[in-house]
Structure formats: C-alpha cells, structure tokens
C-alpha cells in the first residue's frame, strides 16, 4: 500500500496582490516585472506608499532589478507590514521562519502570518495552518490547522485544498473520511497542483475513497511525474516495470527511475538495484544491483539495507568506494531502446 505524502512546510510567498470584486487578495503565480526605474520605485516607497514598499522588499528578496539582499527585503517588508500590507506581512513571516535577513524566529513568523491571514490572504492562511499542523512557533493544534486550511481551500487555493485532503485522509483535526479527502485532492489536482496529482493517484492505487483503479492511478502519476515529482516518477516507473495500469515498458520505467534517482530518491535507487538483482526488465547483474543498493542504503533506504544483508549475510558490505556496473541508468535505457517501445519522456 502506497503512502500519502503530506507537505505542511510548502510555505508560500506572495509575488503580487490584486483586489477582486470580493475584496480578497489574489495570489499570482508569476513575479511582477522588474521596475524599469528602481530608483523611482524606491522614492515612492520612501514617501510612504505601502504598495511600493512591498515591491521594493520583493525586489530585494528575489534579486529582481536590484542585487539580492535579504536584510533590505526584511526592512522594507516590515515597513509595508506596519502599514497593514498583507503581502508584506506574509512574506516577512516567511523570512523569519527561514532566517533570511533576520534571526530565525518561528514565533515571530506565526505573528506575521496571523496578521496577513486575518486579512483573508489564502497564502497566509495556508502558511499559518501549516505552522499549527507542525507545531512550529505554536503548540500543535490540528483543529486550528484545519480551520485555516479550510479558509484558504474555500478560496480555491490548491495547496490548502491538498493539505486539507491530507488531514481528512489522516483523520487529523477532523473525522477520518477518505471520500472527502479524494474530493479535495481532485479539486487541487484539476488545477495542476503536482503534490495533489500524486496523492490522488495514490488514492486510486490504494482504493481509498474510491474503487482501486491502476489505470486512473497511472494517469495522475503521469501528470505529477511530468512536473518533476520524484515520488510520482518512482511510482509510475515501477508500474511500467511491472506492466500494471500501463503497458510494460522497461525503457520508460528506467527513464523515470533515473529522473527520480537524480533528485536523490533512495526509493528510486532501491528499485533500480532490485531490478538488477531480480533481472526484472534488465539482465540480472549482481554487481550493478550492489552499486544501486549501496547508493540507496547510503541515502537512507531501509529496504536496500535489508536487501544487501540478504545478499551478503547479516552484515551488509560497506558502501562501494568505486563505481560498480553502469555509471548511470541511461546506460540501461540505451540497451533497451532497440527492442522496447519508445520510452516516455516526462518533462523535467
């Protein structure tokens, strides 16, 4: 059974806010264009224009139109935040949480997130919920986390919808309900939010809140894998390797596992090693198996450690000092291109 992944510390900064007819702040995905004349923007900020102050802080934080300087970003965010600018309040909270330009202070981060969230900004509501869910800067309080996640989710903020889905699936702060979890994951996934796509796939794979459906699981894992999510790449790669939910395709499988391994996924390295050990989609090669299982064990895979112990007795050998087997999985992919259907090429 695959496990759902919760991402409570995916904290969001605000690039730009605009007012809608409802008066709610709307978070845009792209950063504002650099000012053609930063000095003019700075003059407006110095005269007390809170929007300009926010944009100066954003420019310093992102290094857009000016050299990146977190201390200056924090200074201008604080000035705008003191004038009530919700975007600046949210972003200042994140600087405090990460210790950028200011001393790390999770309690201070919560204070600024709360001020921004009280103005109805979904990114801040989501961030504040994450602090409660993790017990960072405040005592852990799942009920409060759910309350703030729901506020942001009701505004259509995909990360909050996905986090709320996780809370329902785990029964944290709410009565456990897989069907409601599935519905919230779907809302976020249909907006193209990768973690939700991956977790929705896992729900279909496990048959949580719906009938198990490996084909539907593969469809959503494919979308998430194309966004570069290592967990989805591993899941989809193993499905291609075994021909479950998709036609068996070793080339596609190893391409996906290689992408995940490049991100340091111990699970991917373990899958590659086990494929060599079993001769699953590749010629059986104990030396190559040891190479990849060594890497997986070094990166923290308990399964790989057990496999090494089974291969060599109760005491697994030390991690190899040299390269054993192919230098990369691309060698494996090349060996299959002449006799397998073309490999998928998920976007990085």
Long-range contacts (C-beta under 8 A, 24 or more apart in sequence): 1-206, 2-202, 2-205, 2-206, 2-235, 3-202, 4-166, 4-169, 4-170, 4-199, 4-202, 4-203, 5-166, 5-195, 5-198, 5-199, 5-202, 5-231, 6-163, 6-166, 6-170, 7-159, 7-162, 7-163, 7-195, 8-130, 8-133, 8-134, 8-163, 9-130, 9-134, 10-130, 10-159, 10-195, 11-94, 11-97, 11-127, 11-130, 12-90, 12-94, 12-123, 12-126, 12-127, 12-159, 13-61, 13-90, 13-91, 13-94, 13-123, 14-86, 14-87, 14-90, 14-91, 14-121, 14-123, 14-124, 15-58, 16-58, 16-87, 17-86, 17-87, 17-121, 23-120, 24-120, 24-121, 24-122, 24-155, 25-86, 25-87, 25-119, 25-120, 25-121, 25-122, 27-121, 27-122, 27-123, 27-157, 31-58, 31-62, 31-64, 32-58, 32-64, 34-59, 34-64, 34-65, 35-59, 35-65, 38-65, 38-66, 45-76, 45-79, 48-83, 50-79, 50-80, 50-83, 50-84, 50-85, 50-88, 51-80, 51-85, 53-77, 53-79, 53-80, 53-83, 53-85, 53-88, 54-80, 54-85, 54-87, 54-88, 54-91, 57-88, 57-91, 57-92, 58-87, 58-91, 61-91, 61-95, 61-100, 69-101, 70-95, 70-100, 70-101, 70-102, 71-101, 71-102, 72-101, 73-100, 73-101, 74-100, 74-101, 74-102, 75-101, 81-112, 81-115, 84-119, 86-115, 86-116, 86-119, 86-120, 86-121, 86-124, 87-116, 87-121, 89-113, 89-115, 89-116, 89-119, 89-124, 90-116, 90-121, 90-123, 90-124, 90-127, 93-124, 93-127, 94-127, 97-136, 97-137, 106-131, 106-136, 106-137, 107-137, 107-138, 108-137, 109-136, 109-137, 110-136, 110-137, 110-138, 117-148, 117-151, 120-151, 120-155, 122-151, 122-152, 122-155, 122-156, 122-157, 122-160, 123-152, 123-157, 125-149, 125-151, 125-152, 125-155, 125-157, 125-160, 126-152, 126-157, 126-159, 126-160, 126-163, 129-160, 129-163, 130-163, 133-163, 133-167, 133-172, 141-173, 142-167, 142-172, 142-173, 143-173, 144-173, 145-172, 145-173, 146-172, 146-173, 146-174, 153-184, 153-187, 156-191, 158-187, 158-188, 158-191, 158-192, 158-193, 158-196, 159-188, 159-193, 159-195, 161-185, 161-187, 161-188, 161-193, 161-196, 162-188, 162-193, 162-195, 162-196, 162-199, 165-196, 165-199, 166-199, 169-203, 169-208, 177-209, 178-203, 178-208, 178-209, 179-209, 179-210, 180-209, 181-208, 181-209, 182-208, 182-209, 182-210, 183-209, 189-220, 189-223, 192-223, 194-223, 194-224, 194-227, 194-228, 194-229, 194-232, 195-224, 195-229, 197-221, 197-223, 197-224, 197-227, 197-229, 197-232, 198-224, 198-229, 198-231, 198-232, 198-235, 201-232, 201-235, 202-235, 205-235, 214-239, 214-244, 214-245, 215-245, 215-246, 217-245, 218-244, 218-245, 218-246, 222-344, 222-346, 225-256, 225-259, 225-346, 226-346, 226-347, 227-347, 228-259, 228-263, 228-346, 228-347, 228-348, 230-259, 230-260, 230-263, 230-264, 230-265, 230-267, 230-268, 231-260, 231-265, 231-267, 233-257, 233-259, 233-260, 233-265, 233-268, 233-346, 234-260, 234-265, 234-267, 234-268, 234-271, 237-268, 237-271, 238-271, 240-344, 241-271, 241-275, 241-280, 241-281, 242-280, 247-341, 248-281, 249-340, 249-341, 249-343, 249-344, 250-281, 250-282, 250-336, 250-340, 251-333, 251-336, 251-337, 251-340, 251-341, 251-342, 251-343, 252-340, 252-341, 252-343, 252-344, 253-281, 254-281, 254-282, 254-329, 254-332, 254-333, 254-336, 254-343, 255-329, 255-333, 255-343, 255-344, 255-345, 255-346, 256-344, 256-346, 257-329, 258-328, 258-329, 258-330, 258-333, 259-346, 259-348, 261-295, 261-329, 264-299, 265-299, 266-295, 266-296, 266-297, 266-299, 266-300, 266-301, 266-304, 267-296, 267-301, 269-293, 269-295, 269-296, 269-299, 269-301, 269-304, 270-296, 270-301, 270-303, 270-304, 270-307, 272-329, 272-332, 273-304, 273-307, 274-307, 276-325, 277-307, 277-311, 281-336, 282-332, 282-335, 282-336, 285-325, 286-311, 287-324, 287-325, 288-324, 288-325, 288-326, 289-325, 290-317, 290-320, 290-324, 290-325, 291-320, 291-323, 291-324, 291-325, 292-325, 294-319, 294-320, 294-324, 295-319
